[in-house]
Amino acid sequence: MGLLFRNVEVNGARVDVRVAGTRVAEVGTELATDDEATVLDGRGGVLLPGLHDHHLHLLATAAARRSIDCGPPAVRDATGLQHALTVEGGSGWFRGTNYHESVAGELDRTVLDRWVPDRPVRIQHRSGALWMLNSAALSVVSDVLDDSLDVERDDLGQPNGRLWRYDARLRAGLAADPPDLDALGAELDSYGITGVTDATPDLDAAAIDLITAAHRSGALAQRVVLLGAAPDTELPDGVVAGPYKLLLRDHDLPTFDELHVQIEAVHRSRRAVAVHCVSRESLLLTLAVLDDVGTRDGDRIEHAGVVPTGVAEWMAALRVRVVTQPGFLHARGDAYLRDVDPDDRPHLYPHAGLLASGVPVALSSDAPYGPLDPWQVIDAAMQRRSESGAILGEAERVSAATALAGYLGAPDDPGGAPRRVVAGAVADLCLLHVPLREALTTPHRSLVRDVVIDGRVREFDP
């Protein structure tokens, strides 16, 4: 058995491509037909390597698909939020995501109790860093509320419902209700995504078991890289540990010495680091530590949300790479223009400037906090327009081809040379309905026709 693609565009030429087993076996013209092979007529569409999303959160994305959107553009004011909280009805948990203060200010248990006093409510901030709970919800999870500063408290010392970086601890207080990774796998297939890097820090055994079980079953067929897997974690074929994720909290940054110790320890374990840097302060701290401790091949900066003038050259000298999310510029651009410090606005999520300075750049979604659809992200990298049409950093625009290349780097080489459809390559492939030139003119998920992972054609709803 195998696959034979007829009349597809590869590297600008019309060719046939034979897949045998899990590899591309042959690329050429008028290849002989194998009676046992499945023949796919590409009708001139481009055959690409499958796209790889270099930074997302699998379990959070799956959970978000069955949650209520509580932020812009779905909800824009307090009236809309109150409606979202009450329209569903029922007595079980209400789970909301994507909240932003522009909707109804800061939420705590007092505010939420006024709207929903008798049903447990938890709403996640769109940053992913904060959960906001009403009193009914706090009562359910009271056993897992610790004495750390991550649990905000009122003047009487009682939890006020605001929990910071509490995902794993909160999960321990909830009834088992695993998210549907089957549906997420099918959605990824439909985008042409054949591999993902999960950037959730400090993945516990239960989370890893959920991901690996979905992968083994074939429901989540994508190749999976885990940044949050501990060094001694055993992983099945198709799931690997990547650079180790270090989450820097911008409201509580570590000292230079503390971060130095962390990075040294990760490097000693023979892993690179993937450091969460949204603010200029977290980025400059990280670069200063890496400059002192030394870098390891594969060290990467997640987000690089603010890169001041001249810092890209420092990053290039350190040979660190950046995994960025231009999708935020569209989804959150208007909020950035309103809320971000004016000194930082010209330096938000740079792209062209990093590449010009010699910094490898890979693209990703950061789903569920950014749009999962890679074709939306590619368009955002080209346009850099907010929802209202404002342009954020026109000089940082890149071509569609450059943006697409940001999804084609190997899982272990984000921002590196794009993978190619050549004999011997792994048969992770994405066939579009149209030639590459046309696809780059109007990038859209509807262009994806067939997806192959490990030599097998995936079924998905277009």
Summary of the structure (lengths in Angstrom):
residues: 462
radius of gyration: 22.7
end to end distance: 25.5
largest distance: 78.7
contacts: 1554
relative contact order: 0.14
helix: 32%
strand: 25%
